[in-house]
Amino acid sequence: MKLHRRRPDEPPIEIRVTVPAEIVSRLKAYCRYYEENYGEPIEVAAVTVEILQHFFRVDRDFRRWRHQQEPPAARGK
């Protein structure tokens, strides 16, 4: 499983999106997969957040771009 275990330590901000039914079906299947691997249930909204976090972690070009957007003083921290 590529997804890390959920960390519910950050305050959520609600956003609303409309996605195709096929995506919802896959998200629900992933929720079942998550539960089989970690032994605890997860809701579609929460697994969606974890999938997005994983995507941002592994997208090297995006991470490089974000790093370039930081002011030089913040990069040394």
N, C-alpha and C positions, 0 to 999 in steps of 0.2 A: 504494500500500500504506500503510495507516494504522499498521501496527506498526513500531516502531523495531527496529533491528538488536539482537540479543541482547547483553546485557552480563553475562557470567558472573563478575562481580567480587564478588558478595555470597555469603556462606556460605548454603547451602540448609538449610531445615528441612522435613522430610518431613511431608506431610499426606496422608490417604487420603480419597478421595471416590468415590461411585458415581454415574455419570452415564448418561443414556439412550444407547442405541446410536447414535442419530442424531447426538448431540453428538460422540461418538468419531469417527464418519464425517466430520463437518465438520472436526474438529481434524486428522485425517489429511490431508484435502484442503488445509487451510491450511498444513500442513507442506510439501506439494508446491508450493503457491503461494509460500511463503517461499523455498524453494530456487530456484525460477525467478527470483525477484526479487533475491536476495542471492548466488546461486551457491554456497551451502553448505547442507548438510542440517541439519535441526533435528528433535529428537525431540518426540513429543506432549507429554510433561511440560514440556519447555522452552517450547514454543509456548504452552502453557496459561498458564504464568507470565507470558509477555510479553503475552498477551491481557488477563490480570487487571491487570497494571501499566498498560496502556493505558487500561483501563476506569477505574481510579482516577485517572489523570491527567486524563481528560476529564469526569469527573463533578463539575461545579462545586458542586452542592449538598453533596456529600460533603466536598469540600475545604473549603468554607465551615464546615461543621459541625465538621470536625477542627480547623480554626483556632480556633473558639470553645471547643474543649475544652482547648486549651493554656493553661497558667497565664499570666497577664499578663506576667510577667518573661520568659518564653520567647518571647513574640511579638516583642519588640524586637530579637531576635538575627537 
